[in-house]
């Protein structure tokens, strides 16, 4: 990252907006984004528990039709809401946010906020293998736009873009109880540079958003790790090997996701509800076949970290979750890929670590659960290509700082392999895919 203040640069110079003018607005953005993220997270958990309760409450073979029906209703309704009222709310929304910050798309919050919220709750709550972090990031950026409008921040000034970015960071911080990750995500992924104003706005919004989320939902890390031996230096070669594997798999994930979206474009002439219902029914069937596979996947990651998944089932789980993610995201529903890729990283890492443990049973540093954490960080880095965000995020998600050195190794190896294979970061690829007309042509018109 570098300090940017040149005219026409995408960064913010102190001549464009003063830090003291943005302080209380950034805190307000973070507070509102935190409340919205907390409401979204609570609603999702409630709807997911309701779906599981309804399916479990039906006896015998009738539980399968119940799972299919609930999945179809959730998926169909979620896709219909997005396509009918706010097409830019499809998917995670982060590529659209990046396009807004690059002035390739217009920001809009009045339709985005209700559609993203309701569409995400119905689709993810219905069992779609999508995450809550993408919607909270996009909704947080919409809150930044709302606050800018509310206080009449002038269009074209750096303050408006700083508040939109800060809201995105607050959304990520509140989704994962990870304030540093929200800050680093804004600086590394959304802007790729460092300016004092952007830092102040993103820092204040991420902290205030996280405080609100902790007050409403609790202060524990998202994932709980107990009784795990701190990884030693002997872990580093294996962390590097896992990073190489994650780099290759991350490239396959990105290409698979783009191919799925190409297929969806060919189905755009079909009505939205049947497309979403078909995807939801498929997810419902898989979730009924193996309970726990559907949905955002948080419990599945916790099972991997607790060592409660049989080695023989791990290949099936990896393949199933990969397929569910492709189908869910490809449907056009509102939901992110942060959580799904973390699930794949955890499953792949525990698979890798369990194999090592069987080979070197005398080594206490090769605990399989260690590699589940390393796999999540490496997979995130390979797909998103934001290694610093991945490292900080995993430390905050687990609350364990002993993973720092092997995380650095696995993430940087994953980054290097993905770059060497010539694959574009997923959010850049999605943004460019959604911009068929060059930005220069748009300005000229």
C-alpha positions as CSV (number, residue, x, y, z in Angstrom):
1,X,0.0,0.0,0.0
2,X,1.1,3.5,-0.6
3,X,0.1,7.0,0.2
4,X,-1.9,8.6,-2.6
5,X,-2.9,12.2,-3.0
6,X,-2.3,13.0,-6.6
7,X,-5.0,14.7,-8.6
8,X,-7.3,12.2,-10.4
9,X,-6.0,9.4,-8.2
10,X,-8.4,6.9,-6.6
11,X,-7.1,7.8,-3.2
12,X,-8.0,10.8,-1.0
13,X,-5.6,13.7,-0.3
14,X,-5.9,15.9,2.8
15,X,-6.7,18.8,0.4
16,X,-10.0,17.1,-0.6
17,X,-11.4,16.6,2.9
18,X,-10.2,17.2,6.4
19,X,-10.0,14.4,8.9
20,X,-11.8,16.3,11.7
21,X,-14.8,16.8,9.5
22,X,-15.3,13.1,8.9
23,X,-14.8,11.8,12.4
24,X,-18.4,11.9,13.8
25,X,-19.9,10.9,10.4
26,X,-17.6,7.8,10.3
27,X,-18.7,6.9,13.8
28,X,-22.3,7.3,12.8
29,X,-21.8,5.2,9.7
30,X,-20.2,2.4,11.8
31,X,-22.9,2.5,14.4
32,X,-25.8,2.2,11.9
33,X,-23.9,-0.4,9.8
34,X,-23.3,-2.4,13.0
35,X,-27.0,-2.3,13.9
36,X,-28.0,-3.4,10.5
37,X,-25.4,-6.2,10.4
38,X,-26.6,-7.4,13.8
39,X,-30.2,-7.4,12.7
40,X,-29.2,-9.3,9.5
41,X,-27.1,-11.8,11.4
42,X,-29.8,-12.4,14.0
43,X,-32.5,-12.8,11.3
44,X,-30.4,-15.2,9.4
45,X,-29.8,-17.4,12.5
46,X,-33.5,-17.3,13.4
47,X,-34.6,-18.3,9.9
48,X,-31.9,-21.0,9.6
49,X,-33.0,-22.5,12.9
50,X,-36.6,-22.4,11.9
51,X,-35.9,-24.2,8.7
52,X,-33.9,-26.9,10.5
53,X,-36.7,-27.2,13.1
54,X,-39.4,-27.6,10.5
55,X,-37.5,-30.2,8.5
56,X,-36.6,-32.2,11.7
57,X,-40.1,-31.9,13.0
58,X,-41.5,-33.8,10.0
59,X,-41.4,-37.6,10.5
60,X,-40.3,-40.2,8.0
61,X,-40.0,-39.7,4.3
62,X,-42.1,-36.5,4.5
63,X,-38.9,-34.6,5.7
64,X,-37.5,-34.7,2.2
65,X,-40.5,-32.9,0.5
66,X,-40.3,-30.4,3.4
67,X,-36.6,-29.8,2.8
68,X,-37.2,-29.4,-0.9
69,X,-40.1,-27.1,-0.4
70,X,-38.4,-24.8,2.1
71,X,-35.3,-24.6,-0.1
72,X,-37.3,-23.8,-3.2
73,X,-39.3,-21.1,-1.4
74,X,-36.2,-19.5,0.1
75,X,-34.2,-19.6,-3.1
76,X,-37.0,-18.6,-5.4
77,X,-38.1,-15.7,-3.3
78,X,-34.5,-14.5,-2.8
79,X,-33.7,-14.5,-6.5
80,X,-37.0,-12.9,-7.5
81,X,-36.5,-10.0,-5.0
82,X,-33.1,-9.3,-6.4
83,X,-33.9,-9.6,-10.1
84,X,-37.2,-7.7,-9.8
85,X,-36.2,-4.7,-7.6
86,X,-32.3,-4.4,-7.4
87,X,-30.2,-6.4,-9.8
88,X,-27.0,-4.9,-8.3
89,X,-27.8,-6.6,-5.0
90,X,-27.0,-10.1,-6.6
91,X,-24.2,-12.1,-5.2
92,X,-21.9,-10.6,-2.6
93,X,-22.1,-7.0,-3.9
94,X,-18.4,-6.3,-3.4
95,X,-17.6,-6.2,-7.1
96,X,-20.4,-3.6,-7.5
97,X,-19.0,-1.6,-4.6
98,X,-15.6,-1.6,-6.2
99,X,-17.1,-0.4,-9.4
100,X,-18.8,2.4,-7.4
101,X,-15.5,3.5,-5.9
102,X,-13.9,3.5,-9.3
103,X,-16.8,5.6,-10.6
104,X,-17.8,2.8,-13.0
105,X,-21.3,2.5,-11.4
106,X,-23.6,4.8,-9.5
107,X,-24.2,4.2,-5.8
108,X,-27.8,3.6,-4.7
109,X,-29.1,2.7,-1.3
110,X,-32.9,3.2,-1.2
111,X,-33.7,-0.1,-3.0
112,X,-30.4,-1.9,-2.2
113,X,-30.9,-1.9,1.6
114,X,-34.3,-3.6,1.8
115,X,-33.7,-6.0,-1.1
116,X,-30.2,-7.1,0.1
117,X,-31.6,-7.6,3.6
118,X,-34.7,-9.5,2.7
119,X,-33.2,-11.3,-0.3
120,X,-30.2,-12.5,1.8
121,X,-32.4,-13.7,4.7
122,X,-34.7,-15.7,2.5
123,X,-32.0,-17.2,0.3
124,X,-29.4,-18.0,2.9
125,X,-32.0,-18.8,5.5
126,X,-33.5,-21.2,3.0
127,X,-30.3,-23.1,2.9
128,X,-28.2,-21.5,0.1
129,X,-24.5,-22.0,0.6
130,X,-23.7,-18.3,0.8
131,X,-22.3,-16.0,3.5
132,X,-23.6,-13.0,5.4
133,X,-20.4,-11.0,5.1
134,X,-20.9,-9.9,1.4
135,X,-24.4,-8.5,2.1
136,X,-23.2,-6.7,5.3
137,X,-20.3,-5.2,3.4
138,X,-22.6,-3.9,0.6
139,X,-25.3,-2.8,3.0
140,X,-22.6,-1.0,5.1
141,X,-21.4,0.8,2.0
142,X,-25.1,1.8,1.4
143,X,-25.3,3.1,4.9
144,X,-22.2,5.3,4.1
145,X,-24.1,6.6,1.1
146,X,-27.2,7.2,3.2
147,X,-25.3,9.2,5.8
148,X,-23.6,11.2,3.1
149,X,-27.0,12.1,1.7
150,X,-28.4,12.8,5.1
151,X,-25.7,15.3,5.9
152,X,-25.6,16.7,2.4
153,X,-22.0,15.7,1.7
154,X,-21.2,17.2,-1.8
155,X,-20.9,14.8,-4.7
156,X,-17.4,14.6,-6.1
157,X,-15.6,15.2,-2.8
158,X,-13.4,12.5,-1.2
159,X,-15.5,12.5,1.9
160,X,-18.5,10.7,0.3
161,X,-16.3,8.0,-1.1
162,X,-14.5,7.7,2.3
163,X,-17.8,7.2,4.1
164,X,-19.0,4.6,1.6
165,X,-15.7,2.7,2.0
166,X,-15.9,3.0,5.8
167,X,-19.4,1.6,5.9
168,X,-18.1,-1.4,3.9
169,X,-15.4,-2.0,6.5
170,X,-17.9,-1.6,9.3
171,X,-20.1,-4.2,7.7
172,X,-17.3,-6.8,7.6
173,X,-16.2,-5.9,11.1
174,X,-19.7,-6.4,12.5
175,X,-20.3,-9.6,10.5
176,X,-17.2,-11.4,12.0
177,X,-16.5,-9.4,15.2
178,X,-13.3,-8.4,13.4
179,X,-12.6,-4.6,13.5
180,X,-9.0,-4.9,12.2
181,X,-10.1,-7.0,9.3
182,X,-12.7,-4.4,8.3
183,X,-10.0,-1.7,8.3
184,X,-7.4,-3.8,6.4
185,X,-10.1,-4.9,3.9
186,X,-10.9,-1.3,3.0
187,X,-7.2,-0.4,2.6
188,X,-5.9,-3.5,0.9
189,X,-8.9,-4.8,-1.2
190,X,-11.2,-1.9,-1.9
191,X,-8.5,0.8,-2.5
192,X,-5.1,-0.8,-2.6
193,X,-3.6,2.4,-1.1
194,X,-3.3,4.3,2.2
195,X,-4.4,7.8,2.9
196,X,-4.9,9.5,6.3
197,X,-8.6,10.3,5.7
198,X,-9.4,6.8,4.5
199,X,-7.6,5.3,7.4
200,X,-9.4,7.5,10.0
201,X,-12.8,6.9,8.4
202,X,-12.4,3.1,8.0
203,X,-10.8,2.7,11.5
204,X,-13.6,4.6,13.3
205,X,-16.4,3.0,11.4
206,X,-15.0,-0.5,11.8
207,X,-14.5,-0.1,15.6
208,X,-17.9,1.5,16.2
209,X,-19.6,-1.2,14.0
210,X,-17.8,-4.0,15.9
211,X,-18.7,-2.4,19.3
212,X,-22.4,-2.3,18.3
213,X,-22.3,-5.9,17.1
214,X,-20.6,-7.1,20.3
215,X,-23.2,-5.3,22.4
216,X,-26.0,-6.9,20.6
217,X,-24.7,-10.4,19.7
218,X,-21.9,-11.1,22.1
219,X,-18.1,-10.8,22.2
220,X,-16.9,-14.3,21.6
221,X,-14.9,-15.1,18.4
222,X,-16.9,-16.6,15.6
223,X,-14.9,-19.9,15.8
224,X,-13.9,-21.5,19.1
225,X,-10.6,-23.3,19.5
226,X,-9.7,-25.2,22.6
227,X,-6.9,-27.5,23.6
228,X,-4.8,-27.0,20.5
229,X,-1.0,-27.1,20.6
230,X,0.6,-24.0,19.2
231,X,2.2,-24.7,15.8
232,X,6.0,-24.7,15.9
233,X,8.6,-24.1,13.2
234,X,8.3,-27.7,12.1
235,X,4.9,-26.8,10.8
236,X,6.2,-24.3,8.2
237,X,7.2,-26.7,5.4
238,X,3.8,-28.3,5.6
239,X,2.1,-24.9,5.8
240,X,3.9,-24.0,2.6
241,X,2.7,-27.2,0.9
242,X,-0.9,-26.5,2.0
243,X,-0.6,-23.0,0.6
244,X,0.5,-24.4,-2.8
245,X,-2.5,-26.8,-2.8
246,X,-4.8,-23.9,-1.8
247,X,-3.4,-21.7,-4.6
248,X,-4.3,-24.3,-7.2
249,X,-7.7,-25.0,-5.7
250,X,-8.4,-21.3,-5.4
251,X,-7.8,-20.8,-9.2
252,X,-10.2,-23.7,-9.9
253,X,-12.8,-22.1,-7.6
254,X,-12.6,-18.8,-9.4
255,X,-12.8,-20.3,-12.8
256,X,-15.7,-22.5,-11.7
257,X,-17.6,-19.5,-10.3
258,X,-17.2,-17.5,-13.5
259,X,-18.3,-20.5,-15.6
260,X,-21.4,-20.9,-13.4
261,X,-22.2,-17.2,-14.0
262,X,-21.9,-17.7,-17.7
263,X,-24.4,-20.5,-17.5
264,X,-26.7,-18.2,-15.5
265,X,-26.6,-15.6,-18.2
266,X,-28.0,-18.1,-20.6
267,X,-30.8,-18.8,-18.2
268,X,-31.6,-15.0,-17.7
269,X,-34.6,-15.4,-20.1
270,X,-36.2,-17.8,-17.6
271,X,-38.3,-16.3,-14.8
272,X,-36.4,-15.5,-11.6
273,X,-38.5,-17.6,-9.2
274,X,-38.1,-20.9,-11.0
275,X,-34.3,-20.4,-11.4
276,X,-34.0,-19.7,-7.7
277,X,-36.4,-22.4,-6.7
278,X,-34.5,-25.0,-8.7
279,X,-31.2,-24.0,-7.0
280,X,-32.9,-23.9,-3.6
281,X,-34.4,-27.3,-4.1
282,X,-31.0,-28.8,-5.0
283,X,-29.4,-27.3,-1.9
284,X,-32.4,-28.5,0.2
285,X,-31.9,-32.1,-1.1
286,X,-28.2,-32.1,-0.4
287,X,-28.8,-30.6,3.1
288,X,-31.4,-33.2,3.8
289,X,-29.1,-36.0,2.6
290,X,-26.2,-34.8,4.9
291,X,-27.5,-32.4,7.6
292,X,-25.2,-29.5,8.2
293,X,-24.0,-29.2,4.6
294,X,-26.5,-26.5,3.6
295,X,-26.5,-22.9,4.8
296,X,-23.6,-20.6,5.5
297,X,-21.5,-23.4,6.8
298,X,-20.4,-22.0,10.2
299,X,-21.3,-25.1,12.1
300,X,-19.4,-27.2,9.6
301,X,-16.2,-25.1,10.2
302,X,-16.6,-25.5,13.9
303,X,-16.9,-29.3,13.5
304,X,-13.7,-29.3,11.5
305,X,-11.9,-27.2,14.1
306,X,-13.2,-29.6,16.8
307,X,-12.0,-32.7,14.9
308,X,-15.5,-34.1,14.7
309,X,-15.6,-35.0,11.0
310,X,-14.5,-38.5,9.9
311,X,-11.6,-38.6,7.4
312,X,-13.5,-40.8,5.0
313,X,-16.2,-38.1,4.7
314,X,-14.0,-35.1,4.0
315,X,-13.6,-35.6,0.2
316,X,-17.4,-35.9,-0.1
317,X,-17.9,-32.8,2.0
318,X,-15.4,-30.7,0.0
319,X,-17.0,-31.8,-3.3
320,X,-20.6,-31.2,-2.0
321,X,-19.8,-27.7,-0.6
322,X,-18.0,-26.7,-3.8
323,X,-21.1,-27.7,-5.8
324,X,-23.5,-26.0,-3.4
325,X,-21.5,-22.8,-3.5
326,X,-21.4,-22.8,-7.3
327,X,-25.2,-23.4,-7.6
328,X,-26.1,-21.0,-4.9
329,X,-23.9,-18.1,-6.1
330,X,-24.7,-18.8,-9.7
331,X,-28.5,-18.5,-9.0
332,X,-28.1,-14.7,-8.6
333,X,-29.3,-14.7,-4.9
334,X,-27.9,-12.2,-2.4
335,X,-25.1,-13.7,-0.5
336,X,-21.3,-13.6,-0.2
337,X,-18.5,-16.1,-0.8
338,X,-16.3,-15.3,2.2
339,X,-18.1,-17.9,4.4
340,X,-18.3,-20.6,1.7
341,X,-14.6,-20.3,0.8
342,X,-13.7,-20.4,4.5
343,X,-15.7,-23.6,4.8
344,X,-13.8,-25.1,1.8
345,X,-10.5,-24.0,3.3
346,X,-11.3,-25.5,6.7
347,X,-12.4,-28.8,5.2
348,X,-9.4,-29.0,2.9
349,X,-7.0,-28.1,5.7
350,X,-8.4,-30.7,8.1
351,X,-8.2,-33.3,5.4
352,X,-4.5,-32.3,4.7
353,X,-3.7,-32.1,8.4
354,X,-5.4,-35.5,9.3
355,X,-3.3,-37.2,6.6
356,X,-0.1,-35.6,8.1
357,X,-1.1,-36.7,11.5
358,X,-1.5,-40.3,10.4
359,X,2.0,-40.2,8.9
360,X,3.7,-38.4,11.8
361,X,1.8,-39.4,14.9
362,X,4.7,-38.5,17.2
363,X,4.6,-34.8,16.2
364,X,2.3,-32.8,18.5
365,X,2.9,-29.7,16.2
366,X,1.0,-31.3,13.3
367,X,-2.4,-31.2,14.9
368,X,-5.0,-31.5,12.2
369,X,-7.0,-28.6,13.5
370,X,-4.0,-26.3,13.0
371,X,-4.2,-26.9,9.3
372,X,-7.9,-26.2,9.2
373,X,-7.1,-22.6,10.3
374,X,-4.2,-22.4,7.8
375,X,-6.4,-23.8,5.0
376,X,-9.0,-21.0,5.6
377,X,-6.4,-18.3,5.4
378,X,-4.7,-19.8,2.3
379,X,-8.0,-20.3,0.5
380,X,-9.1,-16.8,1.2
381,X,-5.8,-15.4,-0.1
382,X,-5.8,-17.6,-3.2
383,X,-9.4,-16.6,-4.2
384,X,-9.6,-12.9,-3.1
385,X,-5.8,-12.2,-3.4
386,X,-5.7,-10.1,-0.2
387,X,-3.2,-11.9,2.0
388,X,-3.0,-9.3,4.8
389,X,-6.8,-9.3,5.2
390,X,-6.8,-13.1,5.2
391,X,-4.2,-13.3,7.9
392,X,-5.8,-10.7,10.2
393,X,-9.3,-12.1,9.6
394,X,-8.3,-15.6,10.7
395,X,-6.6,-14.4,13.8
396,X,-9.7,-12.4,14.8
397,X,-12.1,-15.2,13.8
398,X,-10.3,-17.7,16.1
399,X,-8.9,-15.4,18.7
400,X,-5.6,-17.3,18.6
401,X,-2.4,-15.4,17.7
402,X,0.0,-18.4,17.7
403,X,-0.9,-19.1,14.1
404,X,0.8,-15.9,12.8
405,X,4.0,-17.4,11.4
406,X,2.5,-20.5,9.6
407,X,-0.4,-18.3,8.4
408,X,2.1,-15.9,6.8
409,X,3.8,-18.9,5.0
410,X,0.6,-20.6,3.8
411,X,-1.1,-17.4,2.7
412,X,2.0,-16.1,0.8
413,X,2.5,-19.4,-0.9
414,X,-1.2,-19.5,-2.0
415,X,-0.9,-15.9,-3.2
416,X,2.3,-16.7,-5.2
417,X,0.8,-19.9,-6.9
418,X,-2.4,-18.1,-7.8
419,X,-0.5,-15.2,-9.3
420,X,1.9,-17.5,-11.1
421,X,-1.1,-19.3,-12.7
422,X,-2.2,-16.0,-14.1
423,X,-5.6,-16.0,-12.5
424,X,-7.4,-12.7,-11.6
425,X,-8.6,-12.1,-8.1
426,X,-12.3,-13.0,-7.9
427,X,-13.7,-9.6,-7.1
428,X,-11.7,-8.0,-9.9
429,X,-12.9,-10.7,-12.4
430,X,-16.5,-10.2,-11.3
431,X,-16.3,-6.4,-11.5
432,X,-14.7,-6.5,-15.0
433,X,-17.3,-9.1,-16.1
434,X,-20.1,-6.7,-15.0
435,X,-18.6,-3.8,-17.0
436,X,-19.0,-4.6,-20.7
437,X,-18.7,-1.0,-21.6
438,X,-15.3,0.7,-20.9
439,X,-15.4,3.3,-18.2
440,X,-13.9,5.9,-20.7
441,X,-16.8,5.4,-23.0
442,X,-19.2,6.0,-20.2
443,X,-17.6,9.3,-19.2
444,X,-17.6,10.4,-22.8
445,X,-21.3,9.8,-23.0
